[in-house]
Every structure is written in C-alpha cells, then in structure tokens.
Amino acid sequence: MSSTDTLTTPVGGPSLPQERRLVTSIPGPRSQALLARKAAAVSAGVGHTVPIEAVAAGGGVVVDADGNSLIDLGAGIAVTTVGNAHPKVVEAVQAQVAQFVHTCFTISPYEGYVAVAEALNRVTPGDHAKKSALFNSGAEAVENAVKIARKFTGRQAVVAFDHGYHGRTNLTMGLTAKTMPYKSGFGPFAPEIYRMPLSYPYRDGLTGAEAAARAISMIEKQIGADSLAAIIIEPIQGEGGFIVPAEGFLGALVDWSRANGVVFIADEIQTGFARTGAMFASDVFGIVPDVITTAKGIAGGMPLAAVTGRAEIMDASHVGGLGGTYGGNPVACAAALATIEVFEEEDLAQRAVAVGDILVRRLTEMQQADPRIGDVRGRGAMVAAEFVDPATGAPDAALTSAVAKACIAEGVIVLTCGTYGNVIRFLPPLSIPDELLEEGLDVVAASLAAH
Ligand SMILES: *Cc1c(COP(=O)(O)O)cnc(C)c1O
C-alpha cells in the first residue's frame, strides 16, 4: 500500500486518510453491537449489504466505528458521485440550515428550488423549452413523471422493460421487473403497466434495431399507441445488471414515441450526473427524452429528486396536482446547487471516463484470465462484470455473492445487482484516488481467484 501522504483526494471530501485499513475483522465489536441494536429496533425488511457501523466517509473510503477504513466502490448506490461530505456541499448545507430549513415550497416559495429547476432545465439533454418539479426520492419522481405523462396525453398505459428498476412504492413496484426482493408479497400492483423485452446484447444477440422492432411490434399488438401514455426506461439498467442496450435501440424507441404521441421518459436516477462519462446517459446515446427523472447523484447525498421535461408536458397538470410537503426542501436544494457546480467546475464527466478506463482495463484483464467473467460492460464510471458458468453461460449467482462477500471482508465495498443476481457493479465516488481504485480491484481479483 502506498503511503497515505502521497494519496491525495482529487476532488473534495474530508481529509480522511485514503487507505484500506483493517484493524478488526468485519464486523468489529462496535459494529456488531450496532447491528444487534438494529436487529432489535429496525424492521427486518430493511437489509444491509456491508455489516459495519459507518462513522465517516470521504474521497474513496468509508470508515467504521472500529477504525476500519473500507474502499468504497459503490458510492451509496451512485449517490455520493462528487464524494461524501464534499466541502462545497457541506458549506452550502450549513449556510442554508442556519437560514431556514422549511417553509413548504407550495406555501411560501424560495429561490433555491427555482435555481435547481433552472439548473436542471439547462443541464438535461435537448435545447427545447423545459420545466422541472422537485420531489424527495427517486420513486416519487418516477410516480410523478407517470402522472404528468398521463395528464398530458389523456392516455393510461405505461410501458416498462424487462430488468427495469424504478422504485419500491406501489406504482414503481409495478414498473420494476424483479419480484425478489422488490415485489414479492406486496401486491396488488397498479394496472395499465406493460412489460416489454429489452436489448441485452450479451444474452439476446440482437442488434439495437432488431430489439427495438421486437418491442415496438409487441406494443402495437398488445396495447396500441393510442392507449399508451409513456414509455419509461433506464438508458442503462441499474439494479437490473448494468445492461447497456445495443446501439440504436434507445433511438428507435424515442423516434417511435415521438411519431405516436407517446411521452418518452428516461429514468436517469442511477445513470445521471456525470456517472456515465457525460452529464446524462441520454447524452452518451445521443437521445433527447421528453421527460427525465433524476435523484441519487443530484445533491451530493442529500435527499432530492426531480422530473424535468418539455415545458408543454410539464405544464399540463392543474395547479396543486403536483407537489408535496417536503419536495424541493431548501437544504437539499442548496446541496444540489453546490453539487451541480462541482460537476461542472471539476469536469466530473471527464473524471468518470478516466475512472471507467481503469475499471474496464482491470476487469477485462480479469476476464481474460478467468472465463467465469462472461461479460464486462458499462459506460464511464458505471461498469459491471457478469459472472457465468463458462460451459453453459448460465448465470452464477453463488459465485457472485461469494466474491462480493469476500471483498467486503477484505475491506472493499462492492455491490451486486442483476435479475439473476450474477453481476458485480462498480460505481465508485469520482473522488476516489486512482491508486485506491486499483487497490480495490486487486482485492476483487484476489477474491475471484480464491473462489
Ligand atoms: C434507485 C432508483 C430508483 C428509486 O429511487 P429511490 O430514491 O430509491 O426511491 C428509481 N429508478 C432508478 C433507475 C434507480 O436506480
């Protein structure tokens, strides 16, 4: 391990030593004590991936109560993209907290909300007139995007895709593809949701045009364009396995939607804000959605979400039809404004490309040495490895879970995903030093070799 003084944090973050440091096994005694209290006090339905008590985080590490410092390759699921406790976000939050913390924007409006809407209208894809509305969580943004599309079109049906993930509220559970753990036993789900096949190049062998034609033909036969309010899709599936659609798939869906008066909603809650090497994944694929949902990376860790779209679509709802008590909270808005400034000033989209180059190089080397890695894919700093039985190509969830657990035990936070549970996804904070990222990937390689 390099000396900690030579490991600087390239962007933001508190000055925590940027190192992997294990002083106990994981979980250590303090973490174990908290997890025991959690088991007694917190609903069993609320799980956890890393068995620690987190006490500090920044740059590329999460520090636990026992003094262990873990390399963070998950960024709290693509949330702390600018780095945890980025000094500019901290400053903006502290200043706003001291000023006022709440009025309810739909009672007494304030500038921060309007400024976030202006920023989102500016940075999201397309140069058409746009408007935004702010909410608390990704699921709430998705719910509102669907409400808005239905009101605008006067139609009810919504198309979602295989492997899609859109949240855990009732409507968004219905939109989400995977039953376990997201839906099982929680129905009935909302009506008028139709699921279509995705483009999944590693498994379907179709071109983007072929996969789009398949989905469009099913939509026309099973629903009919004149009943369809919206198509909602993640440009790269997040929870579904970091599935990158074949070239042309998204563009064909956008063109068909536009020709048929269907609102095309890009759910960029996981792909958004520099993660994929551009401000939005839609930019990477050269598409301009009608509506885009954002959350996760938007506010440097504070809870905020948004729906941004064509002005005429966003204005179709009657006054009072959209909103909520906390939506666009002033503290979260201050954090978002600081965060968006950091994305632009520090050119984090370019940083995501550099992080992605390291991830793809190292994972491709591992794949060449080990055929159990069937596929390495992603864009920017959103990269995944899919684990399979090399003989049959069948998903290997047991290996995936064993490797991920071994990484965590060795002080590297990795997250799994995928409909078949056989994908490890890498989405580090962009403030992670290169050396630390390389060390984290050394641990992944060693964990794989040991299983
Ligand atoms: C996380 C996520 C959501 C849900 O966001 P929450 O803030 O957890 O409600 C929706 N869509 C996508 C693509 C996500 O990754």
The ligand as an SDF file (V2000), in Angstrom:
LIG
                    3D

 15 15  0  0  0  0  0  0  0  0999 V2000
  -32.7150    3.9930   -7.1530 C   0  0  0  0  0  0  0  0  0  0  0  0
  -33.5690    4.0990   -8.3480 C   0  0  0  0  0  0  0  0  0  0  0  0
  -34.9190    4.4830   -8.2680 C   0  0  0  0  0  0  0  0  0  0  0  0
  -35.5960    4.7310   -6.9400 C   0  0  0  0  0  0  0  0  0  0  0  0
  -35.0140    5.7760   -6.2540 O   0  0  0  0  0  0  0  0  0  0  0  0
  -35.2850    5.9220   -4.6510 P   0  0  0  0  0  0  0  0  0  0  0  0
  -34.6640    7.2380   -4.3160 O   0  0  0  0  0  0  0  0  0  0  0  0
  -34.6270    4.7490   -4.0220 O   0  0  0  0  0  0  0  0  0  0  0  0
  -36.7570    5.9140   -4.4940 O   0  0  0  0  0  0  0  0  0  0  0  0
  -35.6190    4.6150   -9.4340 C   0  0  0  0  0  0  0  0  0  0  0  0
  -35.0530    4.3850  -10.6270 N   0  0  0  0  0  0  0  0  0  0  0  0
  -33.7620    4.0260  -10.7450 C   0  0  0  0  0  0  0  0  0  0  0  0
  -33.1830    3.8240  -12.0940 C   0  0  0  0  0  0  0  0  0  0  0  0
  -32.9850    3.8460   -9.6140 C   0  0  0  0  0  0  0  0  0  0  0  0
  -31.7190    3.4420   -9.7340 O   0  0  0  0  0  0  0  0  0  0  0  0
  1  2  1  0
  2  3  1  0
  2 14  2  0
  3  4  1  0
  3 10  2  0
  4  5  1  0
  5  6  1  0
  6  7  2  0
  6  8  1  0
  6  9  1  0
 10 11  1  0
 11 12  2  0
 12 13  1  0
 12 14  1  0
 14 15  1  0
M  END
$$$$
